Amino acid sequence: MTSTVDRAPVTPADRDRLPTARLRPARLRPADVVRVAGAGLRTRPLRVVLSALGIAIGIAAMVAVVGISASSRAELDRALAALGTNLLTVSPGQNLFGGDAVLPRESEAMIERIGPVTDVSAVGHLPDANVYRSDRIPAGQTGGLRTYAARLDLLETVGATVHSGTWLNEATHRYPAVVLGAKAAQRLGIRAPHPDAQILVGGVLFTVVGILDPVPLAPELDYAALIGWPAAETYLDFDGHPTTVYTRSVDSFVEAVRAVLAPTANPAAPNEVTVSRPSDALAAQRAAGSAFTGLLVGLGAVALLVGGVGVANTMVISVLERRSEIGLRRSLGATRGQIRLQFLAESLLLSTLGGLAGVGAGAVVTAAYAAYQGWPATVPTWVAAGGVGATMLIGALAGLYPAVRAARVSPTEALATG
């Protein structure tokens, strides 16, 4: 026996009161976005490789051009630095009565207190200590050689190098040991230091322990016999007053250091101090630096523009060719925001791959060319970081417009036109 239950018809008012289920689109996590973007790139491997290659070539061109230019500038800076762009010398001038002035013994220590000064060294001239090969040489034939008491850090300050033998050290600068300049060794007929190589300095036998290479920044040392400061005081009655103080400063503070050197070296009589003017090479170095800075900025901007056009072209074509895919995803429930996010992620991933490859290739080209030319290889950090960052930014902008345009198309229209 069956029974039926009569149900009252559902009125529109009752239908409005019934609970309704709202379908919410799934949310894409960052890992899902990367996976979807990677899948979109893997479906077209050849196009992706060619597109990334185009981006990489543009970035590599930028990095290589800027890197080679920076390496050339580094070589120029090194060459100009060898000319003593930051080397200043302090020497005594004349006093108020026209006589020769004297630098205080403490002048070196006082100059070292100047902040931008990086190196300080000094020599002291011994005018009565003539140099002879032996006691058989007539007293009038000095050969134009001069004797200097030298500090141990002199070579580093003036950029001198030892041709043969050794420089003065803690063990030899207290004893009658001498280092000859390049021209002095030639005039004395000494080709290499050895135990029997002795010369007369101020009537005292000194053993030659080293010979210097020519010193472009201090040519007066080429004709000099250099002995230790304590040895000069012990054997030749040196009074300990420096006659030339060599200073190295930070390039950007050379003029400022020069302005305070005289009152620092001799506070009691700064007018009795002579300070050399900065080398003309410093002005040349700064002019070259300004020119190279403008060149690097211009070349980098052009190369980035080329890379950005390549990214934009790739992403626009990719979006137009995948309208059917976009329509299918929209019909399956993908929102416009998810479509935009997918193509932005693809554009960023493609740009990043191309940018990293381009930076690596440009660095390799720069290193190879710099090695061929004998330059120091230099790839500015801002170029590498800026290349990848700018490529990602341009890729995002390039992928944004076509992604937004595709996301606005209805699923049926996208499927029909695809």
Disulfide bonds with the S-S distance in Angstrom:
none
